[in-house]
């Protein structure tokens, strides 16, 4: 499985392969705030991305990955950037708009 997505800031189109890790917005947190909740998933386990119009990508140097772990993404500062923190600043996160979800790469 793979996902084709567009970087919302740069317009660059990118393919994310099955083993890559992304942050998926949580649907269980619906209140309007200056931050949003997301959880880590691998692309191959994200067929439910059809429910969302976007997801987030964090380079491995910026984020520590654990499957299912909830992460708070803040659109404002200050935020804790301590190692081991379960929160990230939007400055460290790329937002992508889903263009297509494909079950098999040709």
C-alpha positions in Angstrom: 0.0 0.0 0.0 1.1 3.6 -0.6 -0.3 7.1 -0.4 0.2 10.0 -2.8 0.0 13.3 -1.0 0.7 17.0 -1.6 2.7 19.1 0.9 0.3 21.9 1.8 3.0 24.5 2.3 5.3 23.8 -0.7 2.9 22.0 -3.2 5.4 19.2 -3.6 3.7 15.8 -4.4 5.2 12.8 -2.6 4.6 9.1 -2.3 4.6 7.5 1.1 5.3 3.8 1.1 3.8 1.2 3.5 6.4 1.1 6.2 6.7 4.9 6.6 5.4 6.5 9.8 2.9 9.3 9.8 0.8 11.2 12.3 -2.9 10.7 11.7 -5.4 13.3 13.2 -7.5 11.8 16.0 -11.2 11.9 15.4 -12.0 11.4 19.1 -10.9 14.9 20.0 -13.4 17.2 18.3 -13.2 20.3 20.4 -11.8 23.4 18.8 -8.4 24.4 20.3 -5.1 25.9 19.3 -3.6 22.4 19.0 -4.7 19.1 17.7 -4.3 15.5 18.7 -2.8 12.9 16.4 -1.4 9.4 16.7 1.4 7.5 15.0 0.6 4.9 12.3 2.4 3.2 9.5 1.1 4.0 6.0 0.1 0.3 5.4 -2.2 0.5 8.5 -4.0 3.7 7.4 -6.8 2.6 5.1 -9.0 4.7 7.3 -7.2 7.8 6.0 -10.2 8.0 3.6 -11.9 9.7 6.5 -9.4 12.5 6.6 -8.3 15.1 4.1 -4.8 15.5 5.5 -2.1 13.9 7.7 1.3 14.9 9.1 4.8 13.8 8.6 7.7 14.3 11.1 11.3 13.5 10.2 12.8 10.8 12.4 15.2 13.3 13.9 12.2 15.4 15.2 9.9 12.8 16.5 10.1 9.5 18.4 7.7 6.9 17.1 5.6 4.5 19.0 2.6 2.8 17.4 -0.7 4.3 18.5 0.9 6.8 20.9 -1.0 10.1 21.1 0.8 13.3 20.2 -0.3 16.9 20.7 0.6 19.2 17.8 0.6 22.8 18.9 0.0 25.7 16.5 1.4 28.1 19.0 4.5 28.5 21.2 5.6 27.9 23.9 5.5 24.1 23.8 7.8 21.6 25.4 10.5 20.5 23.0 12.2 18.3 25.6 13.3 14.8 24.5 10.6 12.2 25.3 7.9 14.8 25.1 4.6 13.8 23.5 4.0 17.2 22.0 5.4 18.8 18.9 5.4 22.3 17.5 3.8 22.8 14.1 7.2 24.2 13.1 8.6 20.6 13.2 5.7 19.0 11.2 4.8 18.9 7.5 1.1 18.8 6.6 0.1 16.8 3.6 -3.2 16.6 1.7 -4.2 13.1 0.7 -4.4 12.8 -3.1 -4.8 9.0 -3.3 -4.5 5.7 -1.4 -3.4 2.7 -3.4 -3.3 -0.9 -2.3 -0.4 -2.0 -4.5 2.5 -0.1 -6.3 2.8 -1.0 -10.0 
